[in-house]
């Protein structure tokens, strides 16, 4: 679902289909740890599928995070593990910890650093530590994602949101219009982004000359 901007500085848009739900992250983690030969399932979980173990409850989420941390203590250079930890922490609104984990993952692996989605996730987590604002370092991370893929949907959405938050409506539209063209007409994301673009166009038409540049 897109969260439409009401004014400059408002919380940025989110394309829900591009996000990571907590359940999905837990499923990925359970499967990941299940493949780790050093991991021994707890007695109460034996005979149950990793998916069933992963989606039990918030308490289970805490347990999975502890298990992953233990794994990373044994294998601190496991970049994939750091990405999973980052996603779990972001899903649990622990954005500072998520940003730290993303930073480690990107420093450890050129493969991870070549994925624009991870740069966007890092920017998102870091932005949330700034009250949802994408100015500064988060904006730099978004540019890294766009350098890897100029048409990356989440990078376009976030770049437009960052520009909108700075009051640069014309620049926001330059990012959002190509994204709109890539979305399926009639979909919820398309409808909501189209409404956001129309609103931004109205604001841009009445903005001061400096704001139109």
TADA-V981448 format. One record per helix or strand of 3 or more residues. SS is the DSSP state (h for helix, s for strand). FROM is the first residue (numbers start at 0). TO is the last residue. If there is no record, write none. Layout:
# TADA-V981448
ss: {SS/SS}
from: {FROM/FROM}
to: {TO/TO}
This chain:
# TADA-V981448
ss: {h/h/h/h/h/h/h/h/h/h/h/h/h/h}
from: {15/21/42/49/57/78/94/109/115/136/152/168/187/208}
to: {17/33/44/53/73/90/107/112/127/147/164/181/205/211}
